Amino acid sequence: MEPSAARGGRGEPRARQADPRDGSRRLDRVADARGAAARQAASAPGGVVPVPPSRPPVRPKPNALGIVGLVLGLAAAGAVFVPDYGYVAWPLAGAGLVLGVLGVVQAARGKARGKAIAVVAVVVAVVAALLSATMVLFPSVFGARSAGELHIPPAPGDQHQVDFVVTSAGGATVRYGTLNDQRTETAPASTDDWHGRGSFSGGTPILSLTADTANASVANQISCSIVVDGQKVADNSGSTIALCTANVE
């Protein structure tokens, strides 16, 4: 038999002997913790330790920018169909679009709730702007006439009536209408008045009437006048030509 190795020899580490004071220290710490809890409970009303109240999560505020943008977009869409005031739709739609975009940004950052209403505001503002542009460029699409457009002959339902009047004893060539849209006719030689009639609704058309003698070698007294809704707004006369213009407001 091989001799057993001596306990505590060089080949084996010596085991650490337990210190009886370690257990005593642990018991002291537990006792101190229980004593502190007991003293806190004794000092509280009713002997119950108060629990701090939990704070509810902060709810984001309503999306005011989106709401205002939607209101402006709806107002712009309505203004498109108001005669003579369709131009108001442009600034309303622009303001509604800007506020709607800001509302979407606020909702995305969690600073406001209601992202959907801000998106709707953007869509409505864009649609209102497109409607306004269509009404201005293609008024016939909606069965409307552009403001300030002169109709020759007069159109039913127009608000204002225009009468172009020429007097020429020797006859004259007459051009009448607006500066960018004129008709040409011949006024016969007569002491009676020649009439050319038109109409318009709203706007500020620039009316024009020119009468010149058909025979420049013959002296011919010519007179012209423009009458709007029974009120003379321009008149002139000459020996060979007469020119009348009026900016109606």
C-alpha positions as CSV (number, residue, x, y, z in Angstrom):
1,M,0.0,0.0,0.0
2,E,1.1,3.5,-0.8
3,P,1.5,5.8,2.0
4,S,-1.3,8.5,2.1
5,A,-0.2,12.0,1.5
6,A,0.2,14.1,4.5
7,R,-2.6,16.6,5.2
8,G,-1.5,20.1,4.4
9,G,1.5,19.0,2.5
10,R,3.2,20.8,-0.3
11,G,1.2,19.1,-3.1
12,E,-2.2,20.3,-1.9
13,P,-3.4,23.8,-1.0
14,R,-4.5,24.2,2.5
15,A,-8.3,24.7,2.9
16,R,-9.4,28.0,4.3
17,Q,-11.0,27.6,7.7
18,A,-14.4,29.3,8.2
19,D,-14.4,32.3,10.4
20,P,-17.2,32.1,12.9
21,R,-17.5,35.9,12.8
22,D,-18.7,35.9,9.1
23,G,-22.0,34.4,10.0
24,S,-22.4,36.9,12.8
25,R,-21.9,39.8,10.5
26,R,-24.5,38.6,8.0
27,L,-27.0,38.2,10.7
28,D,-26.3,41.7,11.9
29,R,-26.9,43.2,8.4
30,V,-30.2,41.4,8.0
31,A,-31.3,42.6,11.5
32,D,-30.3,46.2,10.6
33,A,-32.3,46.1,7.3
34,R,-35.4,44.8,9.2
35,G,-35.0,47.4,11.9
36,A,-34.8,50.2,9.3
37,A,-38.0,48.9,7.6
38,A,-39.8,48.6,10.9
39,R,-38.8,52.2,11.9
40,Q,-40.1,53.6,8.5
41,A,-43.4,51.7,8.9
42,A,-43.8,53.0,12.5
43,S,-43.2,56.6,11.4
44,A,-45.8,56.4,8.6
45,P,-49.5,57.1,9.3
46,G,-51.3,53.9,10.0
47,G,-48.0,52.0,10.1
48,V,-48.0,51.6,6.3
49,V,-45.1,52.6,4.1
50,P,-46.4,55.1,1.5
51,V,-46.0,54.1,-2.1
52,P,-45.2,57.0,-4.5
53,P,-48.1,57.5,-7.0
54,S,-47.4,56.5,-10.6
55,R,-47.7,59.3,-13.1
56,P,-50.0,58.7,-16.1
57,P,-48.3,59.0,-19.6
58,V,-48.5,62.6,-21.0
59,R,-51.0,62.6,-23.9
60,P,-50.0,64.8,-26.9
61,K,-52.1,67.9,-27.6
62,P,-54.6,68.0,-30.5
63,N,-53.2,68.8,-33.9
64,A,-54.3,72.5,-34.1
65,L,-52.2,73.2,-37.2
66,G,-53.9,70.3,-39.0
67,I,-57.3,71.4,-38.0
68,V,-56.8,75.0,-39.1
69,G,-55.2,73.8,-42.4
70,L,-58.3,71.7,-43.1
71,V,-60.6,74.6,-42.5
72,L,-58.6,76.8,-44.8
73,G,-58.5,74.1,-47.5
74,L,-62.3,73.7,-47.3
75,A,-62.8,77.4,-47.5
76,A,-60.5,77.6,-50.6
77,A,-62.5,74.8,-52.3
78,G,-65.7,76.7,-51.7
79,A,-64.2,80.1,-52.9
80,V,-63.4,78.5,-56.2
81,F,-67.1,78.5,-57.2
82,V,-67.9,82.0,-55.9
83,P,-68.3,84.3,-58.9
84,D,-65.8,87.2,-59.0
85,Y,-64.0,86.0,-55.9
86,G,-62.3,82.8,-57.1
87,Y,-58.9,84.5,-56.7
88,V,-59.3,84.2,-52.9
89,A,-58.9,80.4,-53.2
90,W,-55.2,80.8,-54.0
91,P,-54.0,82.3,-50.7
92,L,-56.4,80.1,-48.7
93,A,-55.2,76.9,-50.3
94,G,-51.5,78.0,-49.9
95,A,-52.0,78.7,-46.2
96,G,-53.9,75.4,-45.7
97,L,-51.2,73.4,-47.4
98,V,-48.4,74.9,-45.3
99,L,-50.3,74.4,-42.0
100,G,-51.2,70.8,-43.0
101,V,-47.6,69.9,-43.7
102,L,-46.5,71.4,-40.4
103,G,-49.3,69.4,-38.7
104,V,-48.0,66.2,-40.3
105,V,-44.4,67.0,-39.0
106,Q,-45.7,67.7,-35.5
107,A,-47.6,64.4,-35.4
108,A,-44.6,62.5,-36.7
109,R,-42.4,63.9,-33.9
110,G,-45.0,63.0,-31.3
111,K,-45.7,66.6,-30.4
112,A,-49.4,66.4,-31.4
113,R,-51.9,63.7,-32.1
114,G,-54.1,63.5,-35.1
115,K,-51.8,62.9,-38.1
116,A,-54.7,61.8,-40.2
117,I,-56.5,65.2,-40.1
118,A,-53.2,66.9,-41.1
119,V,-52.9,64.6,-44.1
120,V,-56.5,65.3,-45.1
121,A,-55.7,69.1,-44.8
122,V,-52.8,68.7,-47.2
123,V,-54.9,66.7,-49.7
124,V,-57.9,69.2,-49.6
125,A,-55.6,72.2,-50.0
126,V,-53.9,70.7,-53.1
127,V,-57.3,69.8,-54.6
128,A,-58.6,73.3,-54.0
129,A,-55.5,74.8,-55.7
130,L,-56.0,72.5,-58.7
131,L,-59.7,73.4,-58.9
132,S,-58.8,77.1,-58.8
133,A,-56.3,76.7,-61.6
134,T,-58.7,74.8,-63.7
135,M,-61.4,77.4,-63.2
136,V,-59.1,80.2,-64.3
137,L,-57.6,78.4,-67.3
138,F,-60.6,76.3,-68.4
139,P,-63.8,78.0,-67.0
140,S,-66.0,76.1,-69.5
141,V,-65.2,72.9,-67.7
142,F,-67.4,74.0,-64.9
143,G,-69.9,75.8,-67.1
144,A,-68.6,79.2,-66.0
145,R,-67.3,82.2,-67.8
146,S,-64.1,83.9,-66.9
147,A,-64.5,87.3,-65.1
148,G,-64.1,90.2,-67.4
149,E,-64.7,88.3,-70.6
150,L,-66.8,90.3,-73.1
151,H,-69.4,88.4,-75.0
152,I,-70.5,89.6,-78.4
153,P,-73.4,89.2,-78.9
154,P,-74.6,89.5,-75.3
155,A,-74.8,86.2,-73.4
156,P,-77.9,85.3,-71.3
157,G,-77.2,85.7,-67.5
158,D,-74.4,88.2,-67.8
159,Q,-74.5,90.9,-65.2
160,H,-73.5,93.9,-67.3
161,Q,-74.7,95.1,-70.7
162,V,-72.5,97.1,-73.1
163,D,-73.6,99.3,-76.0
164,F,-71.1,100.6,-78.6
165,V,-72.5,103.6,-80.4
166,V,-71.2,105.2,-83.7
167,T,-72.6,108.1,-85.7
168,S,-71.1,108.7,-89.2
169,A,-72.9,110.6,-91.9
170,G,-70.5,109.3,-94.6
171,G,-70.2,105.7,-93.2
172,A,-67.3,104.2,-91.2
173,T,-65.4,101.1,-90.5
174,V,-66.0,100.1,-86.9
175,R,-63.8,97.9,-84.6
176,Y,-65.3,97.2,-81.2
177,G,-64.8,94.8,-78.2
178,T,-61.8,94.7,-75.9
179,L,-58.2,95.5,-76.6
180,N,-57.3,91.8,-77.3
181,D,-60.6,90.7,-78.8
182,Q,-62.4,92.9,-81.4
183,R,-65.0,92.6,-84.1
184,T,-65.0,94.5,-87.3
185,E,-68.2,95.8,-89.0
186,T,-69.3,98.6,-91.3
187,A,-71.5,101.4,-90.2
188,P,-73.6,102.7,-93.1
189,A,-73.8,106.3,-94.1
190,S,-76.6,107.6,-91.9
191,T,-77.4,110.2,-89.3
192,D,-78.8,107.4,-87.2
193,D,-76.7,105.7,-84.5
194,W,-75.0,102.4,-85.2
195,H,-75.0,100.0,-82.3
196,G,-72.8,97.0,-81.4
197,R,-73.8,95.2,-78.2
198,G,-72.0,92.9,-75.8
199,S,-72.1,91.7,-72.2
200,F,-69.8,90.6,-69.4
201,S,-70.0,89.4,-65.8
202,G,-67.6,90.9,-63.2
203,G,-63.9,91.7,-63.7
204,T,-62.5,94.8,-65.3
205,P,-62.5,94.5,-69.1
206,I,-60.9,97.3,-71.1
207,L,-63.5,98.2,-73.7
208,S,-62.4,99.7,-77.0
209,L,-64.3,101.3,-79.9
210,T,-62.7,102.7,-83.1
211,A,-64.5,104.2,-86.0
212,D,-62.7,105.6,-89.1
213,T,-64.1,107.0,-92.3
214,A,-64.5,104.7,-95.3
215,N,-63.3,107.4,-97.7
216,A,-60.4,109.5,-96.4
217,S,-60.8,112.1,-99.2
218,V,-64.3,113.1,-98.0
219,A,-64.8,115.1,-94.8
220,N,-66.8,113.0,-92.4
221,Q,-67.7,113.9,-88.9
222,I,-67.6,110.7,-86.7
223,S,-68.6,110.3,-83.1
224,C,-68.3,107.3,-80.8
225,S,-69.4,106.4,-77.3
226,I,-69.4,103.4,-75.0
227,V,-72.4,102.8,-72.7
228,V,-72.4,100.3,-69.8
229,D,-75.6,99.5,-68.0
230,G,-77.2,102.7,-69.4
231,Q,-74.3,104.9,-68.2
232,K,-71.9,106.5,-70.7
233,V,-68.3,105.7,-69.8
234,A,-66.5,107.0,-72.8
235,D,-67.1,109.3,-75.8
236,N,-65.1,111.0,-78.6
237,S,-65.5,112.5,-82.0
238,G,-63.3,113.5,-85.1
239,S,-63.4,114.4,-88.7
240,T,-61.9,111.1,-90.0
241,I,-61.5,108.9,-86.9
242,A,-62.9,108.6,-83.5
243,L,-61.5,106.4,-80.7
244,C,-63.1,105.5,-77.4
245,T,-61.7,103.3,-74.6
246,A,-63.0,102.6,-71.1
247,N,-61.6,100.6,-68.2
248,V,-64.8,99.3,-66.5
249,E,-64.6,98.6,-62.8
